[in-house]
Amino acid sequence: MKTRILLVEADLQVRNMVLQSITLEYHATAVRSAEEAVDLLEKEAFDIVVLDINLPGMSGLDLLQHCPRLRPGIITIVITAHATIETAVEAMKRGATEFLMKPLSTEDLMSALSVAAERVSRQALSSAGSGMAPVDIVAESHVMRTLLTQATSIAPFNTTVLITGETGTGKELVARAIHQHSPRHQRPLVALNCAAIPEQLLEDELFGHVKGAFTGAHTARIGRFEQADGGTLFLDEIGDMSLPLQAKLLRVLQEREFEKLGSSRTTKVDVRIVAATSADLEKRVSDGSFRADLYYRLNVVHLRLPALRLRREDIQPLAKQLLVRFCTSAGLPPKTIYPDAWEALTSYYWPGNVRQLQNAMERAAALSGARLDIQLYDLPEEVRGGAEFGISTPLADVNLPVPAIPTAIPDEGLSYEAIVATVERELLLKSLKKTGGNKVRAAKLLHMKRTTFAEKLKRLQPDVEDDLLEEYQAN
């Protein structure tokens, strides 16, 4: 079935040009105003909205905030003849995925629509799956299968969920899987990265404001809580939220109500909260930068996402999936991966986790061009160097010497963080092995405070620390 596109454009000439360009590939409908668009979105299902900012009556920016409420998951592309940095930032904050300038280039428009349509297709495949994991989640490893089993068991309930893990491990994918398999799946899933919004704007982003609440508030605006009413609100990087906002969030979790900026009227909402963070919230509670009562309120169900280096069985299927996806979207032929490239991929430490693997596969596919294979030299230098300098440290290899710092730095450079992390990890593991798993004595061997040792071990081995200690003690 063709992707359904709604065009919102006041200029008749532009409307006709766009419709003429896209109707062969997409099912397209055009309206002249935001008000007409709202009426149509309430009645019909669309996958993508292409809208002009300058519209008669309600502006395109105001329409943007209504789209997720009217059609959860809809993709929005903004076009304008009078672009400014402020306008672009505001459009992106309100959910726009693309920003195109007038006079509109047919090539740019078709490229943007192609990317959006591919995203629509992925969302449809994810929703159609019968199991817990959507198409994006790979769970060949035992630790990931266990985590998805836990997610399956809590999905049907309104329980608040806290997802922790290093950056790039896929916390939002797990949150989306929980929402898709909950009774709220027909209502919106609204996501907000708390670290990406300046502190002074985050309250407005969460709760919205009324007209005249502050200088420049010419119209009312609904916040993410109201957008997610009846559905799920995913708050990413919750650990970066300021203490005053934490207090307001706690009240919403307890009372299910809040006041918009500039209003004394209470708004009630029915929202399930899924929060995520790459920070150590327990440490932040102890140093006073995160409220203990909020932490316990969020930490009803705690899912710990493992780093990619701790789920090596997933690297190959993940790499294949990411490679196929990029080749399909870029119009490249299907590709295979040479054995030496596989060896580098599976032995690398992956400090950036799945996100770094995705970048590596896209780079390799682009560099290989029309070739039907991915070779070692197509991979990023740090990944090739990872295999050369022993970035990976399997448990069976704990008796190997600490990898030497390379005597020469190649012209392409190498990953400083990856090599330092490897040496640090080896020292921690060896000290544990020598002391039979005793952290206090291991810390003394490295002339390190016990608390510092424990923090480093938890950061490098967040999900298997206890298993490692048991194995060392057994030896």
C-alpha positions as CSV (number, residue, x, y, z in Angstrom):
1,M,0.0,0.0,0.0
2,K,1.3,3.5,-0.9
3,T,2.5,5.8,1.9
4,R,-0.2,8.4,2.6
5,I,1.0,12.0,2.6
6,L,-0.9,15.2,3.7
7,L,0.4,18.4,2.2
8,V,-0.5,21.6,4.0
9,E,0.4,24.6,1.8
10,A,-1.5,27.9,1.2
11,D,0.3,28.6,-2.1
12,L,-1.7,27.1,-5.0
13,Q,1.3,27.0,-7.3
14,V,3.5,25.2,-4.8
15,R,0.6,22.8,-3.9
16,N,0.2,21.8,-7.6
17,M,3.9,21.4,-8.1
18,V,4.3,19.1,-5.1
19,L,1.3,17.0,-5.9
20,Q,2.5,16.6,-9.5
21,S,5.9,15.4,-8.2
22,I,4.8,12.9,-5.6
23,T,1.5,11.4,-6.7
24,L,3.1,8.6,-8.8
25,E,4.9,7.2,-5.8
26,Y,2.6,8.3,-2.9
27,H,-1.0,8.7,-2.1
28,A,-1.2,12.5,-1.5
29,T,-3.9,14.9,-0.3
30,A,-3.5,18.7,-0.1
31,V,-5.2,21.3,2.1
32,R,-4.7,25.1,2.3
33,S,-4.7,25.7,6.1
34,A,-3.7,24.1,9.4
35,E,-7.4,24.1,10.5
36,E,-8.3,22.0,7.5
37,A,-5.4,19.7,8.3
38,V,-6.5,19.2,11.9
39,D,-10.0,18.3,10.6
40,L,-8.7,15.8,8.1
41,L,-6.2,14.2,10.6
42,E,-9.1,13.6,13.0
43,K,-10.9,11.6,10.2
44,E,-8.2,9.9,8.1
45,A,-4.9,8.1,8.7
46,F,-1.8,9.7,7.2
47,D,1.8,8.6,7.5
48,I,3.6,11.9,6.7
49,V,2.7,15.5,6.9
50,V,4.5,18.1,4.7
51,L,3.6,21.6,6.0
52,D,4.5,25.2,5.4
53,I,5.2,27.3,8.4
54,N,3.5,30.4,7.1
55,L,-0.2,29.5,6.9
56,P,-3.3,31.6,7.2
57,G,-4.8,31.4,10.7
58,M,-3.0,28.7,12.8
59,S,0.7,28.6,11.9
60,G,2.6,25.5,10.8
61,L,4.5,25.5,14.0
62,D,1.3,25.4,16.0
63,L,0.1,22.6,13.8
64,L,3.2,20.6,14.5
65,Q,2.3,20.2,18.2
66,H,-1.1,18.8,17.3
67,C,0.2,16.1,14.9
68,P,1.4,13.6,17.5
69,R,-1.8,13.9,19.4
70,L,-4.0,13.4,16.3
71,R,-1.9,10.7,14.7
72,P,0.7,9.1,17.0
73,G,3.9,8.2,15.1
74,I,3.2,10.5,12.2
75,I,6.3,12.0,10.5
76,T,6.4,15.8,9.8
77,I,8.4,17.6,7.2
78,V,8.5,21.5,7.4
79,I,9.0,23.8,4.4
80,T,9.4,27.6,4.5
81,A,10.5,30.6,2.5
82,H,11.7,32.5,5.5
83,A,14.0,30.3,7.5
84,T,15.9,31.4,10.5
85,I,18.0,29.4,13.0
86,E,15.4,30.1,15.7
87,T,12.6,28.9,13.5
88,A,14.4,25.7,12.5
89,V,15.3,24.9,16.1
90,E,11.7,25.5,17.2
91,A,10.3,23.3,14.4
92,M,12.7,20.5,15.4
93,K,11.7,20.9,19.1
94,R,8.1,20.5,18.1
95,G,8.8,17.2,16.3
96,A,9.8,18.1,12.7
97,T,12.1,15.5,11.2
98,E,13.2,17.5,8.2
99,F,13.4,21.3,7.3
100,L,13.3,22.3,3.6
101,M,13.7,25.7,2.1
102,K,11.7,27.4,-0.7
103,P,12.0,27.6,-3.6
104,L,11.4,23.9,-3.1
105,S,13.7,21.5,-5.0
106,T,11.9,18.4,-6.3
107,E,15.0,16.4,-5.7
108,D,15.3,17.5,-2.1
109,L,11.6,16.9,-1.5
110,M,11.7,13.4,-3.0
111,S,14.9,12.5,-1.0
112,A,13.2,13.7,2.3
113,L,10.1,11.7,1.5
114,S,12.0,8.6,0.6
115,V,13.8,8.6,4.0
116,A,10.5,9.3,5.8
117,A,8.7,6.5,3.9
118,E,11.4,4.1,4.7
119,R,11.0,5.0,8.4
120,V,7.2,4.5,8.0
121,S,7.9,1.0,6.6
122,R,10.1,0.1,9.5
123,Q,7.5,1.3,12.0
124,A,4.9,-0.9,10.3
125,L,7.1,-3.9,10.4
126,S,7.8,-3.4,14.1
127,S,4.1,-3.1,14.9
128,A,3.3,-6.3,12.8
129,G,5.7,-8.6,14.7
130,S,4.1,-11.2,16.9
131,G,6.9,-11.5,19.4
132,M,8.1,-9.0,22.0
133,A,11.0,-7.7,20.0
134,P,10.3,-5.3,17.1
135,V,12.4,-5.6,14.0
136,D,15.2,-3.3,15.4
137,I,15.9,-5.4,18.5
138,V,18.3,-8.3,18.1
139,A,18.3,-10.7,21.0
140,E,20.5,-13.8,20.2
141,S,22.5,-13.4,23.4
142,H,21.2,-14.9,26.7
143,V,21.4,-11.6,28.5
144,M,19.2,-9.8,25.9
145,R,16.7,-12.7,25.7
146,T,16.4,-12.4,29.5
147,L,15.9,-8.7,29.4
148,L,13.2,-8.9,26.7
149,T,11.4,-11.6,28.8
150,Q,11.4,-9.2,31.7
151,A,10.0,-6.4,29.4
152,T,7.3,-8.8,28.1
153,S,6.2,-9.5,31.7
154,I,5.8,-5.9,32.7
155,A,4.5,-4.5,29.4
156,P,0.7,-5.1,30.1
157,F,0.8,-3.1,33.4
158,N,1.0,0.7,34.1
159,T,4.1,0.2,36.2
160,T,6.8,2.9,35.9
161,V,10.0,1.5,34.3
162,L,13.6,2.7,34.6
163,I,16.0,1.6,31.8
164,T,19.7,2.1,32.4
165,G,22.7,1.4,30.2
166,E,25.5,3.0,28.4
167,T,24.9,5.5,25.6
168,G,24.0,3.9,22.4
169,T,22.7,0.6,23.8
170,G,19.1,1.0,22.5
171,K,17.2,2.2,25.6
172,E,14.5,3.9,23.5
173,L,14.0,0.8,21.4
174,V,13.2,-1.2,24.6
175,A,10.8,1.6,25.7
176,R,9.0,1.5,22.3
177,A,8.7,-2.3,22.5
178,I,7.1,-2.0,26.0
179,H,4.7,0.6,24.7
180,Q,3.8,-1.5,21.5
181,H,2.9,-4.5,23.7
182,S,1.0,-2.6,26.3
183,P,-2.8,-1.9,26.4
184,R,-1.8,1.7,25.5
185,H,-0.3,0.8,22.1
186,Q,-3.1,2.6,20.2
187,R,-2.4,5.9,22.1
188,P,0.8,8.0,21.5
189,L,4.3,7.2,22.6
190,V,5.9,10.6,23.2
191,A,9.7,10.8,23.6
192,L,11.8,13.6,25.1
193,N,15.5,13.7,25.6
194,C,15.9,15.8,28.8
195,A,19.6,16.4,28.1
196,A,18.9,17.9,24.6
197,I,16.6,20.7,25.9
198,P,18.0,23.7,27.7
199,E,17.0,23.8,31.4
200,Q,14.9,27.0,31.0
201,L,12.9,25.4,28.2
202,L,12.4,21.9,29.6
203,E,9.5,22.8,31.9
204,D,7.6,24.3,29.0
205,E,8.4,21.3,26.9
206,L,7.0,19.0,29.6
207,F,4.0,20.9,30.8
208,G,3.2,23.5,28.1
209,H,2.0,27.0,28.6
210,V,-1.1,29.2,28.2
211,K,-1.3,32.3,26.0
212,G,0.5,35.2,27.6
213,A,2.5,33.1,30.1
214,F,5.7,34.9,29.1
215,T,7.0,37.3,26.5
216,G,6.5,35.8,23.1
217,A,3.8,33.3,24.2
218,H,1.4,34.5,21.6
219,T,-0.5,31.2,21.6
220,A,-1.1,28.4,24.0
221,R,1.0,25.2,23.8
222,I,0.5,21.7,25.0
223,G,3.4,19.9,26.6
224,R,4.6,16.4,26.3
225,F,2.6,15.1,29.2
226,E,-0.6,16.3,27.6
227,Q,0.4,14.9,24.2
228,A,1.0,11.5,25.8
229,D,-2.3,11.4,27.7
230,G,-3.6,7.9,27.6
231,G,-0.3,6.6,26.3
232,T,3.4,6.5,27.3
233,L,5.9,9.2,27.9
234,F,9.5,8.2,27.4
235,L,11.9,10.5,29.3
236,D,15.5,9.9,28.1
237,E,18.5,11.0,30.1
238,I,16.3,11.7,33.2
239,G,19.5,12.0,35.3
240,D,20.2,15.4,33.7
241,M,17.0,17.0,34.9
242,S,17.4,19.9,37.4
243,L,16.3,19.5,41.0
244,P,13.3,22.0,40.7
245,L,12.0,20.1,37.7
246,Q,12.5,16.8,39.5
247,A,10.2,18.0,42.3
248,K,7.5,18.8,39.7
249,L,7.9,15.5,37.9
250,L,7.5,13.7,41.2
251,R,4.2,15.4,41.8
252,V,2.9,14.3,38.4
253,L,4.0,10.7,39.1
254,Q,2.2,10.8,42.5
255,E,-0.9,12.9,41.7
256,R,-1.2,12.5,37.9
257,E,-1.8,16.3,37.6
258,F,0.2,19.5,36.8
259,E,-0.3,23.2,36.0
260,K,0.9,24.7,32.7
261,L,3.2,27.6,32.8
262,G,1.2,30.8,33.5
263,S,-1.9,28.9,34.6
264,S,-3.4,28.1,38.0
265,R,-5.7,25.5,36.5
266,T,-4.9,21.8,37.2
267,T,-4.6,19.5,34.2
268,K,-5.1,15.8,34.9
269,V,-3.3,13.2,32.8
270,D,-3.2,9.4,32.5
271,V,0.4,8.7,31.4
272,R,2.7,5.7,31.8
273,I,6.3,6.9,32.5
274,V,9.3,5.0,31.0
275,A,12.5,6.8,32.0
276,A,16.1,6.1,30.9
277,T,19.5,7.2,31.8
278,S,23.2,6.4,31.1
279,A,24.1,8.1,34.4
280,D,24.6,6.3,37.8
281,L,21.4,7.5,39.5
282,E,22.4,5.9,42.8
283,K,25.6,7.9,42.9
284,R,23.7,11.1,42.0
285,V,21.3,10.4,44.8
286,S,24.2,10.1,47.2
287,D,25.8,13.3,46.0
288,G,22.5,15.2,46.2
289,S,22.1,16.0,42.5
290,F,19.1,13.6,42.1
291,R,16.1,13.3,44.5
292,A,16.0,10.0,46.4
293,D,12.1,10.0,46.4
294,L,12.0,10.5,42.7
295,Y,14.6,7.7,42.2
296,Y,12.5,5.3,44.2
297,R,9.4,6.4,42.4
298,L,11.0,5.7,39.0
299,N,12.8,2.6,40.0
300,V,9.7,0.4,40.3
301,V,10.9,-2.0,37.5
302,H,14.6,-1.6,36.6
303,L,15.8,-3.0,33.3
304,R,19.6,-2.9,32.8
305,L,20.6,-2.9,29.1
306,P,24.0,-4.6,28.6
307,A,26.8,-2.9,26.6
308,L,27.4,-4.4,23.2
309,R,30.8,-5.9,24.3
310,L,28.8,-8.0,26.8
311,R,26.4,-9.4,24.2
312,R,28.9,-10.5,21.5
313,E,26.5,-13.1,20.1
314,D,24.4,-10.1,18.9
315,I,27.1,-8.3,16.9
316,Q,26.9,-10.4,13.7
317,P,23.1,-10.3,13.4
318,L,23.0,-6.6,14.3
319,A,25.7,-5.8,11.8
320,K,23.8,-7.7,9.1
321,Q,20.5,-6.0,9.9
322,L,22.1,-2.5,9.9
323,L,23.9,-3.2,6.7
324,V,20.8,-4.4,4.9
325,R,18.8,-1.4,6.2
326,F,21.3,1.1,4.9
327,C,21.9,-0.6,1.6
328,T,18.1,-0.7,1.0
329,S,17.6,3.0,1.9
330,A,20.7,4.1,-0.2
331,G,19.8,2.0,-3.2
332,L,23.0,-0.1,-2.9
333,P,23.1,-3.9,-3.8
334,P,23.1,-6.5,-1.0
335,K,26.6,-7.0,0.5
336,T,28.4,-9.8,2.3
337,I,31.2,-9.3,4.9
338,Y,34.6,-10.8,4.5
339,P,35.9,-13.1,7.4
340,D,38.7,-10.7,8.4
341,A,36.1,-7.9,8.7
342,W,33.9,-10.1,10.8
343,E,36.8,-10.8,13.1
344,A,37.5,-7.1,13.6
345,L,33.8,-6.4,14.2
346,T,33.4,-9.2,16.8
347,S,36.6,-8.5,18.6
348,Y,36.3,-4.7,18.9
349,Y,35.4,-3.2,22.3
350,W,32.5,-1.0,20.9
351,P,32.6,1.9,23.5
352,G,29.8,3.6,21.5
353,N,27.7,0.4,21.5
354,V,25.0,-0.2,18.8
355,R,25.1,3.4,17.6
356,Q,28.8,3.1,16.9
357,L,28.2,-0.2,15.1
358,Q,25.5,1.4,13.0
359,N,27.9,4.2,12.0
360,A,30.6,1.7,11.1
361,M,28.3,-0.4,8.9
362,E,27.0,2.7,7.1
363,R,30.5,3.9,6.5
364,A,31.6,0.5,5.2
365,A,28.6,0.2,2.9
366,A,29.2,3.7,1.5
367,L,32.9,3.2,0.9
368,S,32.4,-0.2,-0.8
369,G,30.1,1.5,-3.3
370,A,28.9,-1.0,-6.0
371,R,31.1,-3.8,-4.6
372,L,29.2,-6.7,-3.2
373,D,31.5,-7.3,-0.2
374,I,32.7,-5.4,2.9
375,Q,36.4,-5.8,3.4
376,L,38.6,-5.0,6.4
377,Y,39.8,-1.7,5.0
378,D,36.2,-0.5,4.6
379,L,35.8,-0.4,8.4
380,P,36.7,2.6,10.5
381,E,40.3,2.7,11.6
382,E,39.5,2.3,15.3
383,V,37.6,-0.9,14.6
384,R,40.5,-2.3,12.5
385,G,42.9,-1.2,15.3
386,G,40.6,-2.8,17.9
387,A,41.4,-6.2,16.5
388,E,45.1,-5.4,16.2
389,F,45.5,-4.1,19.7
390,G,43.3,-6.5,21.4
391,I,40.4,-4.2,22.4
392,S,38.3,-7.2,23.1
393,T,39.0,-9.1,26.3
394,P,37.1,-12.4,26.5
395,L,36.8,-13.9,30.0
396,A,38.8,-16.9,28.9
397,D,41.8,-14.6,28.1
398,V,42.3,-13.1,31.5
399,N,45.8,-14.5,31.7
400,L,47.0,-12.6,28.7
401,P,49.3,-9.7,29.3
402,V,47.9,-6.2,29.3
403,P,47.9,-5.0,25.7
404,A,50.8,-2.7,25.0
405,I,50.3,0.9,24.0
406,P,51.1,1.1,20.3
407,T,54.6,2.4,19.6
408,A,53.5,4.3,16.6
409,I,50.2,6.1,15.7
410,P,49.0,5.4,12.2
411,D,48.3,8.2,9.8
412,E,44.5,7.6,10.2
413,G,44.8,7.9,13.9
414,L,43.3,5.5,16.5
415,S,40.8,5.5,19.3
416,Y,42.4,6.9,22.5
417,E,39.4,6.2,24.6
418,A,39.1,2.6,23.4
419,I,42.7,1.7,24.2
420,V,42.7,3.4,27.6
421,A,39.4,1.7,28.5
422,T,40.9,-1.7,27.5
423,V,44.0,-1.2,29.6
424,E,41.9,-0.1,32.6
425,R,39.5,-3.0,32.2
426,E,42.4,-5.5,32.0
427,L,44.0,-4.1,35.2
428,L,40.7,-4.3,37.1
429,L,40.1,-7.9,36.0
430,K,43.6,-9.0,36.8
431,S,43.5,-7.4,40.3
432,L,40.2,-9.2,41.0
433,K,41.7,-12.5,39.8
434,K,44.7,-12.1,42.0
435,T,42.6,-11.3,45.1
436,G,40.0,-14.0,44.4
437,G,37.3,-11.4,43.8
438,N,38.0,-9.3,46.9
439,K,37.3,-5.7,45.8
440,V,39.0,-4.1,48.8
441,R,42.3,-5.9,48.3
442,A,42.0,-5.4,44.5
443,A,41.7,-1.7,45.0
444,K,44.7,-1.7,47.3
445,L,46.8,-3.5,44.7
446,L,46.1,-0.7,42.3
447,H,46.6,2.1,44.9
448,M,43.0,3.1,44.4
449,K,40.1,4.0,46.8
450,R,37.6,1.2,47.2
451,T,34.7,3.4,46.1
452,T,36.7,4.5,43.0
453,F,37.5,0.9,42.1
454,A,33.8,-0.2,42.5
455,E,32.6,2.7,40.4
456,K,35.1,1.9,37.6
457,L,34.2,-1.8,37.7
458,K,30.5,-1.0,37.6
459,R,30.9,1.4,34.6
460,L,33.0,-1.1,32.6
461,Q,31.0,-4.2,33.6
462,P,27.5,-3.0,34.6
463,D,25.7,-6.2,33.9
464,V,28.1,-9.1,34.7
465,E,30.0,-7.8,37.7
466,D,28.7,-10.5,40.0
467,D,29.1,-13.2,37.5
468,L,32.7,-12.2,36.9
469,L,33.5,-12.2,40.6
470,E,31.9,-15.7,41.0
471,E,34.0,-17.0,38.1
472,Y,37.2,-15.5,39.6
473,Q,36.4,-17.0,43.0
474,A,35.7,-20.3,41.4
475,N,39.1,-20.3,39.8
